[in-house]
Amino acid sequence: MPAPALVLGATGFVGQEVTRQLAVRATPVTAHVRPDSRALAEWQTKLTAVGATVDTTAWETGAMTAMIETLAPAQIYICIGTTRARGKADAVAGDIYEAIDYGLTKIAVDAAAASGVRPRIVYLSSLGANASSSSAYIRARGKAEDAVRGAGLPWIIARPAIITGDRGETRIGERTAAIVGDGLLAVVGLVGARGLRNRYRSTTPDVLAAALIRLGEDPGHDLVADGDALR
Ligand SMILES: NC(=O)c1ccc[n+]([C@@H]2O[C@H](COP(=O)([O-])OP(=O)(O)OC[C@H]3O[C@@H](n4cnc5c(N)ncnc54)[C@H](OP(=O)(O)O)[C@@H]3O)[C@@H](O)[C@H]2O)c1
């Protein structure tokens, strides 16, 4: 039987798909859902139906450490992050990306390192992540990547461009960016700059999830993947 895996952010657009694909491959997969989720019962039903075990450990380092010790996952997929609208709805104080995108990732990697299990961290980041950026989102992603690299565990950092498809909520900016961006990149590809096109064109959760799992299970680690490496 394959070694167990843990998905943090298992209710997200990408996290759900990572969870589903792991379960289809008969990997024992634990899907983490925050205990204060407004739709906890619904997620319990949905994630259990795809074959995952649902865990609702609190976002606190000690509790997460104990959970990881018990599960002993070979990989931890971190697919966590917020948006301005979500952060507001959740009443997150201060810099929402610092608190969630960076803050929860830091808790996860600290807990994984403290557990002694030595799982591989597969971190879903973003193209352009940079801890020195003036953009709060890009900066938080850069800080989270630094935390992943600094944990003393094997790691994979994935940096997709736009992730598009039919999600349960409207994100017009995301869809528009994908359509306009892919159109421009098609022209770029025609004039010969295929590397540029492959790096920046949009992807979908199913393609990205398959790539995250492939990279997570591959013997190679401590690498940043973008473009074609995520297809
Ligand atoms: N979408 C894109 O185009 C794109 C492109 C490149 C990189 N990325 C990065 O990839 C990440 C994942 O993408 P996605 O589209 O799968 O995101 P998503 O659908 O918004 O999912 C985000 C996950 O984070 C969890 N989360 C958010 N706020 C939380 C909080 N306050 N406490 C605990 N958990 C919280 C959500 O849980 P709940 O369901 O409980 O809220 C959900 O499981 C993004 O955050 C983004 O930074 C996205």
The ligand as an SDF file (V2000), in Angstrom:
LIG
                    3D

 48 52  0  0  0  0  0  0  0  0999 V2000
   -5.9170   30.7560   -8.0600 N   0  0  0  0  0  0  0  0  0  0  0  0
   -4.8600   31.0830   -8.7640 C   0  0  0  0  0  0  0  0  0  0  0  0
   -4.9200   31.5430   -9.9200 O   0  0  0  0  0  0  0  0  0  0  0  0
   -3.4780   30.8740   -8.1550 C   0  0  0  0  0  0  0  0  0  0  0  0
   -2.3590   31.0360   -8.9350 C   0  0  0  0  0  0  0  0  0  0  0  0
   -1.0930   30.7900   -8.3930 C   0  0  0  0  0  0  0  0  0  0  0  0
   -1.0090   30.4260   -7.0580 C   0  0  0  0  0  0  0  0  0  0  0  0
   -2.1110   30.2890   -6.3200 N   0  0  0  0  0  0  0  0  0  0  0  0
   -1.9840   29.9440   -4.9010 C   0  0  0  0  0  0  0  0  0  0  0  0
   -2.4740   28.6650   -4.6420 O   0  0  0  0  0  0  0  0  0  0  0  0
   -3.2410   28.6970   -3.4260 C   0  0  0  0  0  0  0  0  0  0  0  0
   -4.3350   27.6800   -3.5160 C   0  0  0  0  0  0  0  0  0  0  0  0
   -5.1620   28.0320   -4.6300 O   0  0  0  0  0  0  0  0  0  0  0  0
   -6.6930   27.6460   -4.6580 P   0  0  0  0  0  0  0  0  0  0  0  0
   -7.2510   28.2700   -5.8850 O   0  0  0  0  0  0  0  0  0  0  0  0
   -6.8240   26.1780   -4.4340 O   0  0  0  0  0  0  0  0  0  0  0  0
   -7.2400   28.4210   -3.3460 O   0  0  0  0  0  0  0  0  0  0  0  0
   -8.6410   28.3040   -2.6390 P   0  0  0  0  0  0  0  0  0  0  0  0
   -9.6290   27.5660   -3.4590 O   0  0  0  0  0  0  0  0  0  0  0  0
   -9.0000   29.6900   -2.2380 O   0  0  0  0  0  0  0  0  0  0  0  0
   -8.3360   27.4080   -1.3350 O   0  0  0  0  0  0  0  0  0  0  0  0
   -7.6270   27.9360   -0.2770 C   0  0  0  0  0  0  0  0  0  0  0  0
   -7.5650   26.9620    0.8920 C   0  0  0  0  0  0  0  0  0  0  0  0
   -7.0240   27.6910    2.0160 O   0  0  0  0  0  0  0  0  0  0  0  0
   -7.9160   27.5700    3.1200 C   0  0  0  0  0  0  0  0  0  0  0  0
   -7.9950   28.7980    3.9240 N   0  0  0  0  0  0  0  0  0  0  0  0
   -8.2270   30.0490    3.4520 C   0  0  0  0  0  0  0  0  0  0  0  0
   -8.3190   30.9000    4.4830 N   0  0  0  0  0  0  0  0  0  0  0  0
   -8.1510   30.1640    5.6200 C   0  0  0  0  0  0  0  0  0  0  0  0
   -8.1400   30.4730    6.9910 C   0  0  0  0  0  0  0  0  0  0  0  0
   -8.3690   31.7240    7.4390 N   0  0  0  0  0  0  0  0  0  0  0  0
   -7.9170   29.4890    7.8890 N   0  0  0  0  0  0  0  0  0  0  0  0
   -7.7050   28.2280    7.4610 C   0  0  0  0  0  0  0  0  0  0  0  0
   -7.7230   27.8520    6.1590 N   0  0  0  0  0  0  0  0  0  0  0  0
   -7.9430   28.8200    5.2500 C   0  0  0  0  0  0  0  0  0  0  0  0
   -9.2850   27.3290    2.5160 C   0  0  0  0  0  0  0  0  0  0  0  0
  -10.1030   26.7260    3.5040 O   0  0  0  0  0  0  0  0  0  0  0  0
  -11.6740   27.1160    3.6160 P   0  0  0  0  0  0  0  0  0  0  0  0
  -12.3520   26.4140    2.4660 O   0  0  0  0  0  0  0  0  0  0  0  0
  -12.0730   26.5930    4.9420 O   0  0  0  0  0  0  0  0  0  0  0  0
  -11.7710   28.6090    3.4860 O   0  0  0  0  0  0  0  0  0  0  0  0
   -8.9300   26.4290    1.3330 C   0  0  0  0  0  0  0  0  0  0  0  0
   -8.8100   25.0970    1.7610 O   0  0  0  0  0  0  0  0  0  0  0  0
   -3.7980   30.1210   -3.3610 C   0  0  0  0  0  0  0  0  0  0  0  0
   -3.9960   30.5440   -2.0610 O   0  0  0  0  0  0  0  0  0  0  0  0
   -2.8120   30.9480   -4.1190 C   0  0  0  0  0  0  0  0  0  0  0  0
   -2.0060   31.7320   -3.3270 O   0  0  0  0  0  0  0  0  0  0  0  0
   -3.3610   30.4980   -6.8300 C   0  0  0  0  0  0  0  0  0  0  0  0
  1  2  1  0
  2  3  2  0
  2  4  1  0
  4  5  1  0
  4 48  2  0
  5  6  2  0
  6  7  1  0
  7  8  2  0
  8  9  1  0
  8 48  1  0
  9 10  1  0
  9 46  1  0
 10 11  1  0
 11 12  1  0
 11 44  1  0
 12 13  1  0
 13 14  1  0
 14 15  2  0
 14 16  1  0
 14 17  1  0
 17 18  1  0
 18 19  2  0
 18 20  1  0
 18 21  1  0
 21 22  1  0
 22 23  1  0
 23 24  1  0
 23 42  1  0
 24 25  1  0
 25 26  1  0
 25 36  1  0
 26 27  1  0
 26 35  1  0
 27 28  2  0
 28 29  1  0
 29 30  1  0
 29 35  2  0
 30 31  1  0
 30 32  2  0
 32 33  1  0
 33 34  2  0
 34 35  1  0
 36 37  1  0
 36 42  1  0
 37 38  1  0
 38 39  2  0
 38 40  1  0
 38 41  1  0
 42 43  1  0
 44 45  1  0
 44 46  1  0
 46 47  1  0
M  CHG  2   8   1  16  -1
M  END
$$$$
